[in-house]
């Protein structure tokens, strides 16, 4: 019986299966917004506005009503990045059975594609996360650091469900497993199918081993104060620190605290016993953009004094900044997060009208288009696999970095 030529549908389905299997991080974050993109006549463009819950303050007692306007918050997510992988096959290779064809061609191709995308998304999302736990320079060898990360998520009201995950590199995982091996016994999970990299579940989170984590390197200066006039405003997201820390010494993604600026409970506004952490998100000529924004009063209040009192903008002037980690030192940014901290969307790429063999399929939030055309001169089939995607840290407060030993 002669071999049959693999169809484009078979190839597309196998590409999606491999993408899903290898999406260690992408497979654990929110992808529920995908259907808003690429629908005929939807006409929403490439940007989706995601609404976040409104925040309110509490009225105590039976006094006159204090009616509050609903101040809606939102964030945007843009699907504008197109990546792909291109291949060529001869007719003999297309006559292979799907298993052999997948191992020889599709598996390495999809591994390269998904690995690159996941690395970019991990770095982009981690740079927006301002919560961080662990002692920079001290290896993670027990569950104390994951436990502190869990506490951070709790303090910022991340749901306590089965949607919390940890991404950790192999070196850190080796030290952690060696210290608490009893907690990483996969016996009960053996019969289940998990994504590549899954280790086990403990401390309310699924653990994944992932070599695509972002490694951040601090600048050679991590000691500074804010300027005499820090230029902080209520609701603003910029701060001036350039006099004692030149912009060339500032690093996007670095985490720091400000002396006297404490975190508070998102709902009760009671002070937490720790300083609020901030992350540098952009660097200007004289001011630095940070997250979260500074909300000093009202329903969105997120910083306070050690007693819970409201801060004034002058309370940020000439204050000591403490950056996480040592100067000129690199740290792998392991991550604990709730599924809804981040969102990843893929858009439906168009099917070309003149293409004889062009297929688009979606599985578990990942949309791929496979387009195939023949090269008669060389007896080859040219194939391109494309994905159009975007991502955003929609609730970065529901995530925490876990910092350990310096990267080798």
N, C-alpha and C positions, 0 to 999 in steps of 0.2 A: 504494500500500500504506500503510495507516494506521500512525502511530507507535505503538510499544508503550510502556506505562508501565514505568519502571525498577522492578525488583523490589528488595525490601529486601536480598536476598542480594547482588545486584550492587553496591548502595550500600555494604554492609558490607565486601565484598572490596576495593572501591576505597579505602575509609577505611583499611583495614589496609595496603594497598600504600603509600599516601601517608605513613602513620605510620612505616612502616619506612624509607622513603626519607629522611624528614626527621629521623630520630633519630640525629643526629651523634654524641652521647655515649652515649645509651642503647643504641644498637646495637653499642657496642664494649665493654660491660661484661657481667658474668656474669648470665645469666638462667636458669640451669639448675634453680633451685628452684621455678619457677612451678607445676609440676604438683602440688606438695604442697598447693596452695590450691584451694578451690572444687570439690573432688571429692566426689561424693555419698557420705555416710557416713564421710568421712575424719575430720571432727570435730576438727581440730587448732586451731580458733579462728583468730584473725587474726595470730598470732605464730608464727614458725618459729625454732627453735633450730638454729644452724648450728655443727657441730663443727669445731674447728681442730686441726691436728696436735699431738700431745703433744711435750714437750721433755724431753731427758735430758742428764745429764752423762756424761763418758767415764771409764771405769776404765782406768788405765795399769798395765801389768805383769800378773803372774800371781798377785797377792795374792788374798785371800779376796773372794768376790763381794760387790759392794755393790749389792744389789737395790733398785731404785727403784720406788716406786709411780707408776703412770701418772697424771699430773695433767692431766686433760683440760681444754682451754680451749674456750670457745664464745662465740658472740655471737648476738644476736637480731635478727630482721628482722620488722617489723610491716607488714602490708598493710592499712592503714586509711584511706588518703586516696582520696577519690572526687572526680574531676574530670570535666568534660564540656563539651560545646558544644551549644547548642540552635538549631534552625533551623526555618523554615517555608517550604514550597514550594506553589505553586499547581499545578493539574493540567497547565497548559501547560508549566511548567518540568520537571515529571516526565516529559513526553513527549520531552524532548531526548535525544539520544544520550549515552552515558556519558561520552565525551570532553569534550563541551561542558558537560555538567552538572558534571563533576568540576572543570573549570577555573573555572566560575562560582561554585560553592558548596562542594564538598568540599575542594578544595585550600586555600583560605584558612581554612576552618574547622579542618582538621587542622593547618595550620601554626600557628595560634593555640594549639591545644590542646597539641601536642607541644612547642612553644617554651616555653610556660609550665611544663610539667612538667619539661622538661630543665633549665631555668634553676633551678628549685627543687632538683632532684637534684644538679646541679653544685655549687650553693652548699652544700647539706647535706653532701655528700661531701668537698668541699675543706676545710671547717671541721674535719674530722677528720684531715687530713693534716698531719703535723708535720715531715716532711723538706722542705727548701726549698733551692734553689740560685740563684745569680745575685747580682748586686750591685744592691741597691735604688737606683734612680735612674739606672742605666746601661742604655741600650737593648741589646737582644739583636740583634746584627748578624752573628753567626757561629755555628758549631756548638759553641762551647765550653760554653755554658750547657746545651743539650740533652745534650752529652757528660757534663757533671757530673751531670745528672739520671739519665742512664743508669747512671753509676757508683753513685749512691745506690741504685737498684733492685738492682744487682748486689750491693752490700754487704749488703743486707737479704734476699738470696737469692731475689729474684723470678725465675721461670723465664726462661731465655734462649731464648724461642721467638718465633713471629710474632704473639704476642698483646700486644705493647706498642704503646701509642698516645700521641699528643700532641695536646692540644686547645690551640689558640693563637688569639688574636684577630687581626683583620685588620691592625691597625696594627703589631703585633709581627711578624706574618708578612711584611708589606711590607718591613720593615727586614732581616729574616732572609733573604728571597729575594734582595733586592738585594745582600746581602753574599756569598751563596753560591749564586748562580743555577744553577750547573752541577749542584748536587745536587737541584734541583727540576725536573727535566725529565720530564714525565709521558708521554713518547713510548711507553714500553713498557706503559703502563697504559691507553692510550686505548681499546683494544678491550674492556676489562673494565668491568663495571658496579659503581660504588662509591656509597656513601651521599653525600648532599648535603654538601659541605664538604671532601671528600677532596682532598688536594693531591698528596702523593707519599710515598715511604718512604725514610728514611735514618737512620743512627745507630740501627739496630735498632728503629725505630718507624714506624708510619704517622702522617702529619701530617694533622690536620683543622683547618680554619679555622672558628671558632665564635664568634659574637658574644654567646653566652649565658653566657660565663665570669663568674665572680663577681669583682667589684671590691671589695677590702677597704680600709677607711679606718682608719688608726691613730688612736688617741686623741691628745690634745695633750700627753701625757706618756709617754715611752717610756724613761725612765731610772729605775731603782730597784734595790734590793737585796731579798733575802728578809728576813723578820723575824729577830730574834735567835734565836727558836725557830721554825724553818720548819715544824715539825710534820709532817715527812715520815716515813712508815712504810714498811717493807719490804713491797712488794706494794700499797701505797696509791697513790692517784691525786690526792691533794690536797696543796697547799702554801700556806703563809701568806706573803703579800707585801703585805698591805693597809696596813701602817703607813706605808711610803714610797710606795706606789702605791695610792691609794684605789680602792675597787671601782668608783667612777664613772669612773675613768680606764682601767680594764681593758676589753679588747675580746675577745669570743669570736671565735676564729679566728686570733688573733695568735700568731706563732711567736717563741720566745725560747730562749736558752741560759742555763745556770747555770755560773758560773766554777768550774772544777775538776771538772766532771761530764762525763766523756767517754763516747762511744758505744763499744760492743764488738761483736765478731763474734757473731752469734746462736748459733753452734754451738761455736766454739773458745773464745769469751770473751776472745780477744786484743783489746787496745785498738786502736781506730781513732785516727788522729791528729787527729780533730775532736771538738768538744763535741757531746753529744747534744742534739738539738733537741726542743722540746716545744711543744704547741699548747694554748691556753686553750679548754676545751670548755664550761665553766660557771663562773659567778661567784656565790659565796655572800656572806654577811654579813662573814665574816672570812677564809675560806679559798677558794682557787681550785682548781677541778678541771681537771686537765690530762691529756693523752695524749702518749706512752704512760705507763702506770703505772711506778712506781719499783721495779724488782726488783734488789736489791743483792747477792744470792747465789743459788747453785743453778742449776738448769737454765734458769730463765726470766731469769737475770741479763741486764740490758740496759744497765747503766751501770757505770762503773768509774773509777779514777783514771787519770792519764796513763800509769802503769806497768802498768795492768791489775789493780791490787790492789782488793779489795772496798772499797766505801765504807760508812761508818757514817751513821746518820741525822743525826748532828751535822755531817757534812761539807756539809750543805745550809744550815746556819744562817748568816745575815748574809753571803750571797754575792751578788756582782754579777750582775744580770740584764741581758742584752743582747737587745733586741727587734729584729726584722727590719724595717728601713725607718725613715723619718723621722716625726717627730711630725706629726699632722694631715695626713698624706699618703696618697693613694690609689694602689693598685697592682692591676693586673689579675693575677689568679691563674691564669696558664697552667699546664698540668698535663701531666706524663708519668706513665703508670700502666700496670700490667699489667691485663689483662682481669679477673683474679680479685681485684683490690684492692677492687672494689665489686660489689654485687649489686643488681639491680632485678627486682622480681617484680610480676606482675599477677595478680589473682584473678579467677575466673570469677563475674561477677555473675549473680544468678538470673534466669531467664526467667519473666516474670509469667504466671500461669496464665490470666488473663482477657484477655491481650493477643493480638489477632489477628495482629499483625505485630511480632514481637520476636525478634531473631536475635543470637546470640553466636558469635564466631569468634576463633580464635587463630592468629597467624602469627609465627614466629620470636620467641616469648617475649612477645608483646604480645597481650593479650586485650581485645577491644572488644565492647560490647553496643550494638546499634542498635535503638531502639524507636520505632515509628511509629504514629501514630493520626490519624484524619481530623477536620477541623473542618468540618462540613457547612454551617454558617452562612456561612463565608467562602470555601468551596471551596478549602481549604488542607489540606496534610498537615503536621502537626507532627512533628518528628523530634528525638530526643535521642540523642546519642552519649556513652556513659559508659565510664570506665575506673577500676578500683579497683587501687591500686598501693601499693608500699612500696619502700624502698631502705635500704641500709646500707653503711658502709665496713667490710667484713669483714676486710680485711688492709691497713690504711692504710700500713703500712711498705713496701708494694709500689707506692707512688706518691711523687711528688715535685713540689712546686710549682716553677715557674720564674719568677723575679721579674726584671723589667727596669725600664724607665723608668717614672716616675710617670705615672699615668693623666691624660689631658688633662681 
